[in-house]
Amino acid sequence: MKYRGLSEDERSENALLRSRIDEQSQLIMTLKRRSDEATQTANSLDKQNRSLAAECEQARGDVTVHMRRCDTLESRFNDLASNHRQMIEVSLIHFLLSSIVLNYRLRICYQGF
């Protein structure tokens, strides 16, 4: 009914304008959908980033604990190595003193013959 008083050119121009409006409407919907998808992806990546940051912080704490444990083990190992050297020295001194005492006793024994 609206188109009865319009000429053929006006009708085709009107149809062309309606077609352009439909195309732009579809384009707007497509852009909105892509925007929503991008927002969803950004939110997902932000959540993942926060999770990874928390894991990283936990890993830093674990590394600190392991470093302290390594330092403690290294200190204990150095103490054991020092004690071992001292034991070797004591053992060597004991061996030398035992040899001297044995040698001295043997001299005394031979002097008696």
Biopython code that builds the backbone (N, CA, C, O; Angstrom):
import numpy as np
from Bio.PDB.StructureBuilder import StructureBuilder

atoms = [
    (1, "MET", "N", (0.804, -1.182, 0.000)),
    (1, "MET", "CA", (0.000, 0.000, 0.000)),
    (1, "MET", "C", (0.855, 1.257, 0.000)),
    (1, "MET", "O", (0.507, 2.240, -0.654)),
    (2, "LYS", "N", (1.966, 1.241, 0.722)),
    (2, "LYS", "CA", (2.803, 2.417, 0.783)),
    (2, "LYS", "C", (3.396, 2.756, -0.570)),
    (2, "LYS", "O", (3.652, 3.918, -0.884)),
    (3, "TYR", "N", (3.601, 1.755, -1.337)),
    (3, "TYR", "CA", (4.345, 1.930, -2.583)),
    (3, "TYR", "C", (3.450, 2.282, -3.782)),
    (3, "TYR", "O", (3.976, 2.474, -4.878)),
    (4, "ARG", "N", (2.145, 2.373, -3.623)),
    (4, "ARG", "CA", (1.247, 2.614, -4.752)),
    (4, "ARG", "C", (1.486, 3.974, -5.392)),
    (4, "ARG", "O", (1.413, 4.102, -6.614)),
    (5, "GLY", "N", (1.764, 4.972, -4.597)),
    (5, "GLY", "CA", (1.929, 6.303, -5.153)),
    (5, "GLY", "C", (3.341, 6.584, -5.610)),
    (5, "GLY", "O", (3.609, 7.677, -6.110)),
    (6, "LEU", "N", (4.269, 5.627, -5.457)),
    (6, "LEU", "CA", (5.672, 5.847, -5.814)),
    (6, "LEU", "C", (5.944, 5.395, -7.240)),
    (6, "LEU", "O", (5.330, 4.453, -7.742)),
    (7, "SER", "N", (6.855, 6.070, -7.863)),
    (7, "SER", "CA", (7.263, 5.671, -9.213)),
    (7, "SER", "C", (8.184, 4.461, -9.121)),
    (7, "SER", "O", (8.625, 4.076, -8.038)),
    (8, "GLU", "N", (8.463, 3.874, -10.268)),
    (8, "GLU", "CA", (9.331, 2.686, -10.338)),
    (8, "GLU", "C", (10.720, 3.025, -9.826)),
    (8, "GLU", "O", (11.302, 2.216, -9.102)),
    (9, "ASP", "N", (11.277, 4.169, -10.161)),
    (9, "ASP", "CA", (12.607, 4.581, -9.684)),
    (9, "ASP", "C", (12.616, 4.731, -8.164)),
    (9, "ASP", "O", (13.563, 4.324, -7.492)),
    (10, "GLU", "N", (11.556, 5.317, -7.641)),
    (10, "GLU", "CA", (11.477, 5.499, -6.193)),
    (10, "GLU", "C", (11.366, 4.154, -5.497)),
    (10, "GLU", "O", (11.946, 3.949, -4.430)),
    (11, "ARG", "N", (10.620, 3.237, -6.101)),
    (11, "ARG", "CA", (10.483, 1.898, -5.518)),
    (11, "ARG", "C", (11.826, 1.171, -5.533)),
    (11, "ARG", "O", (12.173, 0.524, -4.545)),
    (12, "SER", "N", (12.582, 1.256, -6.607)),
    (12, "SER", "CA", (13.868, 0.562, -6.670)),
    (12, "SER", "C", (14.877, 1.215, -5.712)),
    (12, "SER", "O", (15.690, 0.533, -5.088)),
    (13, "GLU", "N", (14.805, 2.551, -5.612)),
    (13, "GLU", "CA", (15.692, 3.240, -4.654)),
    (13, "GLU", "C", (15.323, 2.841, -3.235)),
    (13, "GLU", "O", (16.206, 2.627, -2.404)),
    (14, "ASN", "N", (14.048, 2.740, -2.949)),
    (14, "ASN", "CA", (13.582, 2.326, -1.632)),
    (14, "ASN", "C", (14.036, 0.893, -1.338)),
    (14, "ASN", "O", (14.489, 0.598, -0.232)),
    (15, "ALA", "N", (13.915, 0.016, -2.318)),
    (15, "ALA", "CA", (14.358, -1.374, -2.157)),
    (15, "ALA", "C", (15.864, -1.424, -1.923)),
    (15, "ALA", "O", (16.347, -2.193, -1.092)),
    (16, "LEU", "N", (16.598, -0.600, -2.662)),
    (16, "LEU", "CA", (18.054, -0.543, -2.498)),
    (16, "LEU", "C", (18.413, -0.070, -1.097)),
    (16, "LEU", "O", (19.308, -0.631, -0.465)),
    (17, "LEU", "N", (17.729, 0.951, -0.607)),
    (17, "LEU", "CA", (17.983, 1.460, 0.750)),
    (17, "LEU", "C", (17.647, 0.407, 1.805)),
    (17, "LEU", "O", (18.378, 0.241, 2.782)),
    (18, "ARG", "N", (16.537, -0.299, 1.600)),
    (18, "ARG", "CA", (16.180, -1.367, 2.547)),
    (18, "ARG", "C", (17.228, -2.485, 2.520)),
    (18, "ARG", "O", (17.573, -3.047, 3.559)),
    (19, "SER", "N", (17.714, -2.791, 1.353)),
    (19, "SER", "CA", (18.752, -3.813, 1.224)),
    (19, "SER", "C", (20.019, -3.381, 1.971)),
    (19, "SER", "O", (20.647, -4.182, 2.664)),
    (20, "ARG", "N", (20.381, -2.111, 1.818)),
    (20, "ARG", "CA", (21.568, -1.579, 2.520)),
    (20, "ARG", "C", (21.371, -1.610, 4.032)),
    (20, "ARG", "O", (22.294, -1.913, 4.788)),
    (21, "ILE", "N", (20.160, -1.293, 4.453)),
    (21, "ILE", "CA", (19.852, -1.336, 5.896)),
    (21, "ILE", "C", (19.973, -2.763, 6.407)),
    (21, "ILE", "O", (20.527, -2.990, 7.483)),
    (22, "ASP", "N", (19.467, -3.719, 5.656)),
    (22, "ASP", "CA", (19.571, -5.136, 6.056)),
    (22, "ASP", "C", (21.041, -5.573, 6.125)),
    (22, "ASP", "O", (21.441, -6.262, 7.064)),
    (23, "GLU", "N", (21.840, -5.174, 5.134)),
    (23, "GLU", "CA", (23.265, -5.526, 5.122)),
    (23, "GLU", "C", (23.974, -4.918, 6.335)),
    (23, "GLU", "O", (24.768, -5.585, 7.000)),
    (24, "GLN", "N", (23.678, -3.647, 6.613)),
    (24, "GLN", "CA", (24.316, -2.995, 7.756)),
    (24, "GLN", "C", (23.865, -3.624, 9.070)),
    (24, "GLN", "O", (24.651, -3.742, 10.010)),
    (25, "SER", "N", (22.609, -4.022, 9.132)),
    (25, "SER", "CA", (22.106, -4.694, 10.329)),
    (25, "SER", "C", (22.847, -6.012, 10.552)),
    (25, "SER", "O", (23.243, -6.333, 11.672)),
    (26, "GLN", "N", (23.026, -6.762, 9.479)),
    (26, "GLN", "CA", (23.768, -8.029, 9.587)),
    (26, "GLN", "C", (25.227, -7.773, 9.965)),
    (26, "GLN", "O", (25.803, -8.514, 10.761)),
    (27, "LEU", "N", (25.816, -6.737, 9.402)),
    (27, "LEU", "CA", (27.196, -6.384, 9.730)),
    (27, "LEU", "C", (27.319, -5.996, 11.197)),
    (27, "LEU", "O", (28.270, -6.396, 11.869)),
    (28, "ILE", "N", (26.365, -5.222, 11.693)),
    (28, "ILE", "CA", (26.372, -4.832, 13.109)),
    (28, "ILE", "C", (26.255, -6.067, 13.993)),
    (28, "ILE", "O", (26.960, -6.175, 14.996)),
    (29, "MET", "N", (25.385, -6.989, 13.641)),
    (29, "MET", "CA", (25.226, -8.218, 14.423)),
    (29, "MET", "C", (26.509, -9.048, 14.403)),
    (29, "MET", "O", (26.915, -9.597, 15.427)),
    (30, "THR", "N", (27.142, -9.136, 13.237)),
    (30, "THR", "CA", (28.398, -9.881, 13.123)),
    (30, "THR", "C", (29.484, -9.231, 13.988)),
    (30, "THR", "O", (30.218, -9.914, 14.703)),
    (31, "LEU", "N", (29.570, -7.902, 13.909)),
    (31, "LEU", "CA", (30.575, -7.191, 14.709)),
    (31, "LEU", "C", (30.302, -7.333, 16.202)),
    (31, "LEU", "O", (31.234, -7.472, 16.994)),
    (32, "LYS", "N", (29.030, -7.299, 16.588)),
    (32, "LYS", "CA", (28.684, -7.482, 17.991)),
    (32, "LYS", "C", (29.063, -8.884, 18.454)),
    (32, "LYS", "O", (29.611, -9.054, 19.543)),
    (33, "ARG", "N", (28.772, -9.890, 17.627)),
    (33, "ARG", "CA", (29.119, -11.269, 17.985)),
    (33, "ARG", "C", (30.635, -11.416, 18.140)),
    (33, "ARG", "O", (31.109, -12.055, 19.079)),
    (34, "ARG", "N", (31.394, -10.821, 17.210)),
    (34, "ARG", "CA", (32.858, -10.890, 17.307)),
    (34, "ARG", "C", (33.353, -10.156, 18.545)),
    (34, "ARG", "O", (34.289, -10.601, 19.209)),
    (35, "SER", "N", (32.721, -9.032, 18.848)),
    (35, "SER", "CA", (33.097, -8.283, 20.050)),
    (35, "SER", "C", (32.844, -9.108, 21.302)),
    (35, "SER", "O", (33.678, -9.149, 22.207)),
    (36, "ASP", "N", (31.676, -9.772, 21.348)),
    (36, "ASP", "CA", (31.363, -10.634, 22.490)),
    (36, "ASP", "C", (32.360, -11.781, 22.606)),
    (36, "ASP", "O", (32.801, -12.114, 23.706)),
    (37, "GLU", "N", (32.715, -12.386, 21.473)),
    (37, "GLU", "CA", (33.704, -13.473, 21.480)),
    (37, "GLU", "C", (35.060, -12.970, 21.952)),
    (37, "GLU", "O", (35.740, -13.639, 22.730)),
    (38, "ALA", "N", (35.458, -11.773, 21.475)),
    (38, "ALA", "CA", (36.744, -11.208, 21.886)),
    (38, "ALA", "C", (36.748, -10.902, 23.380)),
    (38, "ALA", "O", (37.747, -11.130, 24.062)),
    (39, "THR", "N", (35.631, -10.385, 23.886)),
    (39, "THR", "CA", (35.526, -10.102, 25.322)),
    (39, "THR", "C", (35.613, -11.388, 26.127)),
    (39, "THR", "O", (36.289, -11.443, 27.155)),
    (40, "GLN", "N", (34.925, -12.419, 25.655)),
    (40, "GLN", "CA", (34.962, -13.709, 26.338)),
    (40, "GLN", "C", (36.378, -14.288, 26.321)),
    (40, "GLN", "O", (36.851, -14.811, 27.331)),
    (41, "THR", "N", (37.047, -14.195, 25.183)),
    (41, "THR", "CA", (38.421, -14.687, 25.076)),
    (41, "THR", "C", (39.341, -13.895, 26.002)),
    (41, "THR", "O", (40.192, -14.473, 26.679)),
    (42, "ALA", "N", (39.173, -12.575, 26.033)),
    (42, "ALA", "CA", (39.998, -11.738, 26.909)),
    (42, "ALA", "C", (39.771, -12.094, 28.368)),
    (42, "ALA", "O", (40.725, -12.173, 29.142)),
    (43, "ASN", "N", (38.521, -12.309, 28.753)),
    (43, "ASN", "CA", (38.232, -12.700, 30.136)),
    (43, "ASN", "C", (38.852, -14.047, 30.476)),
    (43, "ASN", "O", (39.399, -14.239, 31.562)),
    (44, "SER", "N", (38.758, -14.977, 29.530)),
    (44, "SER", "CA", (39.347, -16.299, 29.730)),
    (44, "SER", "C", (40.866, -16.204, 29.878)),
    (44, "SER", "O", (41.453, -16.828, 30.763)),
    (45, "LEU", "N", (41.490, -15.421, 29.008)),
    (45, "LEU", "CA", (42.947, -15.250, 29.085)),
    (45, "LEU", "C", (43.362, -14.535, 30.363)),
    (45, "LEU", "O", (44.405, -14.849, 30.936)),
    (46, "ASP", "N", (42.559, -13.579, 30.815)),
    (46, "ASP", "CA", (42.856, -12.876, 32.055)),
    (46, "ASP", "C", (42.784, -13.841, 33.240)),
    (46, "ASP", "O", (43.634, -13.811, 34.130)),
    (47, "LYS", "N", (41.762, -14.694, 33.238)),
    (47, "LYS", "CA", (41.639, -15.699, 34.300)),
    (47, "LYS", "C", (42.832, -16.652, 34.277)),
    (47, "LYS", "O", (43.393, -16.979, 35.322)),
    (48, "GLN", "N", (43.213, -17.094, 33.084)),
    (48, "GLN", "CA", (44.355, -17.996, 32.947)),
    (48, "GLN", "C", (45.639, -17.301, 33.398)),
    (48, "GLN", "O", (46.496, -17.919, 34.030)),
    (49, "ASN", "N", (45.769, -16.019, 33.072)),
    (49, "ASN", "CA", (46.949, -15.259, 33.473)),
    (49, "ASN", "C", (47.043, -15.160, 34.996)),
    (49, "ASN", "O", (48.123, -15.315, 35.566)),
    (50, "ARG", "N", (45.908, -14.900, 35.653)),
    (50, "ARG", "CA", (45.904, -14.837, 37.117)),
    (50, "ARG", "C", (46.288, -16.188, 37.712)),
    (50, "ARG", "O", (47.031, -16.259, 38.691)),
    (51, "SER", "N", (45.776, -17.252, 37.115)),
    (51, "SER", "CA", (46.093, -18.600, 37.595)),
    (51, "SER", "C", (47.592, -18.888, 37.441)),
    (51, "SER", "O", (48.227, -19.422, 38.351)),
    (52, "LEU", "N", (48.143, -18.528, 36.288)),
    (52, "LEU", "CA", (49.571, -18.749, 36.053)),
    (52, "LEU", "C", (50.425, -17.892, 36.983)),
    (52, "LEU", "O", (51.480, -18.331, 37.441)),
    (53, "ALA", "N", (49.972, -16.675, 37.261)),
    (53, "ALA", "CA", (50.706, -15.811, 38.191)),
    (53, "ALA", "C", (50.728, -16.428, 39.583)),
    (53, "ALA", "O", (51.750, -16.385, 40.269)),
    (54, "ALA", "N", (49.599, -17.004, 40.003)),
    (54, "ALA", "CA", (49.547, -17.666, 41.307)),
    (54, "ALA", "C", (50.481, -18.878, 41.336)),
    (54, "ALA", "O", (51.188, -19.098, 42.320)),
    (55, "GLU", "N", (50.479, -19.661, 40.255)),
    (55, "GLU", "CA", (51.382, -20.818, 40.174)),
    (55, "GLU", "C", (52.841, -20.368, 40.194)),
    (55, "GLU", "O", (53.684, -21.007, 40.823)),
    (56, "CYS", "N", (53.128, -19.281, 39.513)),
    (56, "CYS", "CA", (54.491, -18.743, 39.484)),
    (56, "CYS", "C", (54.925, -18.333, 40.885)),
    (56, "CYS", "O", (56.051, -18.614, 41.298)),
    (57, "GLU", "N", (54.041, -17.675, 41.608)),
    (57, "GLU", "CA", (54.350, -17.255, 42.981)),
    (57, "GLU", "C", (54.586, -18.473, 43.863)),
    (57, "GLU", "O", (55.498, -18.482, 44.690)),
    (58, "GLN", "N", (53.759, -19.502, 43.685)),
    (58, "GLN", "CA", (53.937, -20.743, 44.443)),
    (58, "GLN", "C", (55.284, -21.380, 44.111)),
    (58, "GLN", "O", (55.986, -21.857, 45.002)),
    (59, "ALA", "N", (55.645, -21.386, 42.820)),
    (59, "ALA", "CA", (56.925, -21.958, 42.392)),
    (59, "ALA", "C", (58.091, -21.173, 42.997)),
    (59, "ALA", "O", (59.093, -21.761, 43.403)),
    (60, "ARG", "N", (57.959, -19.835, 43.057)),
    (60, "ARG", "CA", (59.016, -19.028, 43.690)),
    (60, "ARG", "C", (59.194, -19.417, 45.151)),
    (60, "ARG", "O", (60.316, -19.534, 45.643)),
    (61, "GLY", "N", (58.073, -19.615, 45.836)),
    (61, "GLY", "CA", (58.146, -20.042, 47.232)),
    (61, "GLY", "C", (58.809, -21.405, 47.356)),
    (61, "GLY", "O", (59.634, -21.625, 48.242)),
    (62, "ASP", "N", (58.443, -22.321, 46.460)),
    (62, "ASP", "CA", (59.049, -23.662, 46.480)),
    (62, "ASP", "C", (60.551, -23.584, 46.227)),
    (62, "ASP", "O", (61.328, -24.284, 46.877)),
    (63, "VAL", "N", (60.960, -22.740, 45.290)),
    (63, "VAL", "CA", (62.388, -22.588, 44.985)),
    (63, "VAL", "C", (63.132, -22.046, 46.208)),
    (63, "VAL", "O", (64.235, -22.492, 46.522)),
    (64, "THR", "N", (62.513, -21.076, 46.894)),
    (64, "THR", "CA", (63.140, -20.519, 48.094)),
    (64, "THR", "C", (63.334, -21.596, 49.151)),
    (64, "THR", "O", (64.391, -21.684, 49.774)),
    (65, "VAL", "N", (62.306, -22.415, 49.348)),
    (65, "VAL", "CA", (62.397, -23.504, 50.330)),
    (65, "VAL", "C", (63.498, -24.486, 49.927)),
    (65, "VAL", "O", (64.293, -24.907, 50.767)),
    (66, "HIS", "N", (63.543, -24.848, 48.648)),
    (66, "HIS", "CA", (64.562, -25.790, 48.177)),
    (66, "HIS", "C", (65.969, -25.191, 48.288)),
    (66, "HIS", "O", (66.923, -25.898, 48.611)),
    (67, "MET", "N", (66.091, -23.910, 48.024)),
    (67, "MET", "CA", (67.413, -23.265, 48.142)),
    (67, "MET", "C", (67.882, -23.286, 49.599)),
    (67, "MET", "O", (69.051, -23.559, 49.874)),
    (68, "ARG", "N", (66.969, -22.998, 50.532)),
    (68, "ARG", "CA", (67.341, -23.065, 51.960)),
    (68, "ARG", "C", (67.753, -24.487, 52.338)),
    (68, "ARG", "O", (68.721, -24.691, 53.071)),
    (69, "ARG", "N", (67.011, -25.459, 51.831)),
    (69, "ARG", "CA", (67.334, -26.864, 52.130)),
    (69, "ARG", "C", (68.694, -27.227, 51.546)),
    (69, "ARG", "O", (69.485, -27.913, 52.194)),
    (70, "CYS", "N", (68.973, -26.768, 50.318)),
    (70, "CYS", "CA", (70.276, -27.031, 49.699)),
    (70, "CYS", "C", (71.397, -26.385, 50.507)),
    (70, "CYS", "O", (72.452, -26.988, 50.706)),
    (71, "ASP", "N", (71.167, -25.164, 50.969)),
    (71, "ASP", "CA", (72.173, -24.484, 51.794)),
    (71, "ASP", "C", (72.433, -25.255, 53.081)),
    (71, "ASP", "O", (73.578, -25.412, 53.505)),
    (72, "THR", "N", (71.348, -25.738, 53.699)),
    (72, "THR", "CA", (71.492, -26.525, 54.925)),
    (72, "THR", "C", (72.264, -27.815, 54.655)),
    (72, "THR", "O", (73.163, -28.175, 55.415)),
    (73, "LEU", "N", (71.911, -28.508, 53.572)),
    (73, "LEU", "CA", (72.612, -29.746, 53.229)),
    (73, "LEU", "C", (74.080, -29.499, 52.913)),
    (73, "LEU", "O", (74.946, -30.283, 53.302)),
    (74, "GLU", "N", (74.357, -28.409, 52.209)),
    (74, "GLU", "CA", (75.745, -28.081, 51.893)),
    (74, "GLU", "C", (76.538, -27.793, 53.161)),
    (74, "GLU", "O", (77.680, -28.231, 53.297)),
    (75, "SER", "N", (75.930, -27.056, 54.092)),
    (75, "SER", "CA", (76.590, -26.766, 55.361)),
    (75, "SER", "C", (76.862, -28.055, 56.142)),
    (75, "SER", "O", (77.949, -28.243, 56.688)),
    (76, "ARG", "N", (75.869, -28.931, 56.187)),
    (76, "ARG", "CA", (76.052, -30.212, 56.895)),
    (76, "ARG", "C", (77.117, -31.068, 56.214)),
    (76, "ARG", "O", (77.920, -31.714, 56.887)),
    (77, "PHE", "N", (77.127, -31.073, 54.883)),
    (77, "PHE", "CA", (78.139, -31.832, 54.162)),
    (77, "PHE", "C", (79.535, -31.296, 54.484)),
    (77, "PHE", "O", (80.467, -32.069, 54.710)),
    (78, "ASN", "N", (79.672, -29.962, 54.504)),
    (78, "ASN", "CA", (80.976, -29.371, 54.825)),
    (78, "ASN", "C", (81.402, -29.717, 56.251)),
    (78, "ASN", "O", (82.579, -29.972, 56.506)),
    (79, "ASP", "N", (80.437, -29.727, 57.187)),
    (79, "ASP", "CA", (80.745, -30.142, 58.561)),
    (79, "ASP", "C", (81.211, -31.596, 58.592)),
    (79, "ASP", "O", (82.182, -31.928, 59.273)),
    (80, "LEU", "N", (80.513, -32.465, 57.850)),
    (80, "LEU", "CA", (80.908, -33.872, 57.805)),
    (80, "LEU", "C", (82.295, -34.040, 57.180)),
    (80, "LEU", "O", (83.099, -34.844, 57.651)),
    (81, "ALA", "N", (82.572, -33.280, 56.118)),
    (81, "ALA", "CA", (83.883, -33.377, 55.475)),
    (81, "ALA", "C", (84.977, -32.913, 56.436)),
    (81, "ALA", "O", (86.048, -33.516, 56.500)),
    (82, "SER", "N", (84.708, -31.848, 57.177)),
    (82, "SER", "CA", (85.685, -31.361, 58.165)),
    (82, "SER", "C", (85.898, -32.398, 59.266)),
    (82, "SER", "O", (87.030, -32.669, 59.665)),
    (83, "ASN", "N", (84.802, -32.970, 59.748)),
    (83, "ASN", "CA", (84.910, -34.013, 60.781)),
    (83, "ASN", "C", (85.684, -35.217, 60.252)),
    (83, "ASN", "O", (86.464, -35.826, 60.984)),
    (84, "HIS", "N", (85.470, -35.560, 58.989)),
    (84, "HIS", "CA", (86.174, -36.688, 58.394)),
    (84, "HIS", "C", (87.669, -36.410, 58.323)),
    (84, "HIS", "O", (88.478, -37.284, 58.635)),
    (85, "ARG", "N", (88.044, -35.197, 57.913)),
    (85, "ARG", "CA", (89.466, -34.841, 57.877)),
    (85, "ARG", "C", (90.085, -34.910, 59.274)),
    (85, "ARG", "O", (91.205, -35.391, 59.449)),
    (86, "GLN", "N", (89.332, -34.417, 60.266)),
    (86, "GLN", "CA", (89.836, -34.473, 61.641)),
    (86, "GLN", "C", (89.987, -35.914, 62.115)),
    (86, "GLN", "O", (90.942, -36.243, 62.818)),
    (87, "MET", "N", (89.041, -36.777, 61.729)),
    (87, "MET", "CA", (89.145, -38.188, 62.110)),
    (87, "MET", "C", (90.363, -38.827, 61.466)),
    (87, "MET", "O", (91.056, -39.623, 62.100)),
    (88, "ILE", "N", (90.629, -38.487, 60.214)),
    (88, "ILE", "CA", (91.815, -39.024, 59.539)),
    (88, "ILE", "C", (93.081, -38.556, 60.257)),
    (88, "ILE", "O", (94.008, -39.336, 60.477)),
    (89, "GLU", "N", (93.105, -37.268, 60.619)),
    (89, "GLU", "CA", (94.271, -36.738, 61.338)),
    (89, "GLU", "C", (94.458, -37.448, 62.678)),
    (89, "GLU", "O", (95.575, -37.830, 63.027)),
    (90, "VAL", "N", (93.370, -37.625, 63.430)),
    (90, "VAL", "CA", (93.450, -38.315, 64.722)),
    (90, "VAL", "C", (93.905, -39.754, 64.513)),
    (90, "VAL", "O", (94.732, -40.270, 65.265)),
    (91, "SER", "N", (93.359, -40.394, 63.489)),
    (91, "SER", "CA", (93.738, -41.771, 63.205)),
    (91, "SER", "C", (95.221, -41.861, 62.845)),
    (91, "SER", "O", (95.923, -42.769, 63.289)),
    (92, "LEU", "N", (95.687, -40.911, 62.036)),
    (92, "LEU", "CA", (97.097, -40.894, 61.658)),
    (92, "LEU", "C", (97.985, -40.639, 62.880)),
    (92, "LEU", "O", (99.009, -41.298, 63.058)),
    (93, "ILE", "N", (97.585, -39.683, 63.715)),
    (93, "ILE", "CA", (98.357, -39.402, 64.934)),
    (93, "ILE", "C", (98.373, -40.634, 65.825)),
    (93, "ILE", "O", (99.418, -40.998, 66.365)),
    (94, "HIS", "N", (97.220, -41.279, 65.983)),
    (94, "HIS", "CA", (97.151, -42.491, 66.804)),
    (94, "HIS", "C", (98.059, -43.574, 66.237)),
    (94, "HIS", "O", (98.772, -44.240, 66.987)),
    (95, "PHE", "N", (98.038, -43.753, 64.926)),
    (95, "PHE", "CA", (98.889, -44.745, 64.282)),
    (95, "PHE", "C", (100.357, -44.430, 64.522)),
    (95, "PHE", "O", (101.141, -45.317, 64.862)),
    (96, "LEU", "N", (100.729, -43.162, 64.344)),
    (96, "LEU", "CA", (102.128, -42.772, 64.542)),
    (96, "LEU", "C", (102.543, -42.959, 65.998)),
    (96, "LEU", "O", (103.624, -43.479, 66.277)),
    (97, "LEU", "N", (101.690, -42.539, 66.922)),
    (97, "LEU", "CA", (102.020, -42.716, 68.344)),
    (97, "LEU", "C", (102.105, -44.190, 68.704)),
    (97, "LEU", "O", (102.981, -44.604, 69.465)),
    (98, "SER", "N", (101.190, -44.982, 68.152)),
    (98, "SER", "CA", (101.235, -46.425, 68.417)),
    (98, "SER", "C", (102.526, -47.022, 67.866)),
    (98, "SER", "O", (103.126, -47.895, 68.493)),
    (99, "SER", "N", (102.954, -46.554, 66.693)),
    (99, "SER", "CA", (104.203, -47.041, 66.104)),
    (99, "SER", "C", (105.392, -46.641, 66.959)),
    (99, "SER", "O", (106.317, -47.427, 67.165)),
    (100, "ILE", "N", (105.359, -45.416, 67.452)),
    (100, "ILE", "CA", (106.468, -44.940, 68.295)),
    (100, "ILE", "C", (106.511, -45.747, 69.586)),
    (100, "ILE", "O", (107.579, -46.186, 70.012)),
    (101, "VAL", "N", (105.358, -45.941, 70.205)),
    (101, "VAL", "CA", (105.298, -46.701, 71.461)),
    (101, "VAL", "C", (105.742, -48.136, 71.207)),
    (101, "VAL", "O", (106.502, -48.683, 72.006)),
    (102, "LEU", "N", (105.301, -48.754, 70.139)),
    (102, "LEU", "CA", (105.692, -50.116, 69.815)),
    (102, "LEU", "C", (107.201, -50.195, 69.575)),
    (102, "LEU", "O", (107.875, -51.104, 70.060)),
    (103, "ASN", "N", (107.705, -49.243, 68.831)),
    (103, "ASN", "CA", (109.135, -49.196, 68.553)),
    (103, "ASN", "C", (109.912, -49.042, 69.860)),
    (103, "ASN", "O", (110.931, -49.703, 70.064)),
    (104, "TYR", "N", (109.429, -48.170, 70.739)),
    (104, "TYR", "CA", (110.079, -47.954, 72.027)),
    (104, "TYR", "C", (110.056, -49.232, 72.852)),
    (104, "TYR", "O", (111.070, -49.580, 73.457)),
    (105, "ARG", "N", (108.946, -49.935, 72.897)),
    (105, "ARG", "CA", (108.831, -51.179, 73.653)),
    (105, "ARG", "C", (109.754, -52.251, 73.080)),
    (105, "ARG", "O", (110.380, -53.017, 73.812)),
    (106, "LEU", "N", (109.821, -52.282, 71.736)),
    (106, "LEU", "CA", (110.702, -53.265, 71.113)),
    (106, "LEU", "C", (112.158, -52.976, 71.475)),
    (106, "LEU", "O", (112.923, -53.912, 71.709)),
    (107, "ARG", "N", (112.554, -51.722, 71.525)),
    (107, "ARG", "CA", (113.931, -51.362, 71.908)),
    (107, "ARG", "C", (114.216, -51.795, 73.331)),
    (107, "ARG", "O", (115.291, -52.314, 73.630)),
    (108, "ILE", "N", (113.249, -51.578, 74.205)),
    (108, "ILE", "CA", (113.435, -51.966, 75.592)),
    (108, "ILE", "C", (113.572, -53.474, 75.697)),
    (108, "ILE", "O", (114.410, -53.982, 76.443)),
    (109, "CYS", "N", (112.756, -54.175, 74.958)),
    (109, "CYS", "CA", (112.795, -55.631, 74.980)),
    (109, "CYS", "C", (114.146, -56.136, 74.453)),
    (109, "CYS", "O", (114.716, -57.058, 75.036)),
    (110, "TYR", "N", (114.664, -55.561, 73.376)),
    (110, "TYR", "CA", (115.928, -56.003, 72.806)),
    (110, "TYR", "C", (117.119, -55.614, 73.666)),
    (110, "TYR", "O", (118.151, -56.284, 73.643)),
    (111, "GLN", "N", (116.981, -54.559, 74.407)),
    (111, "GLN", "CA", (118.078, -54.141, 75.262)),
    (111, "GLN", "C", (118.250, -55.124, 76.408)),
    (111, "GLN", "O", (119.345, -55.289, 76.947)),
    (112, "GLY", "N", (117.169, -55.762, 76.763)),
    (112, "GLY", "CA", (117.224, -56.725, 77.868)),
    (112, "GLY", "C", (117.916, -58.022, 77.453)),
    (112, "GLY", "O", (118.331, -58.776, 78.332)),
    (113, "PHE", "N", (118.057, -58.311, 76.205)),
    (113, "PHE", "CA", (118.667, -59.569, 75.775)),
    (113, "PHE", "C", (120.109, -59.415, 75.682)),
    (113, "PHE", "O", (120.810, -60.365, 75.334)),
]
sb = StructureBuilder()
sb.init_structure("model")
sb.init_model(0)
sb.init_chain("A")
sb.init_seg("    ")
for serial, (resi, resn, name, xyz) in enumerate(atoms, 1):
    if name == "N":
        sb.init_residue(resn, " ", resi, " ")
    sb.init_atom(name, np.array(xyz, "f"), 0.0, 1.0, " ", f" {name:<3s}", serial, name[0])
structure = sb.get_structure()
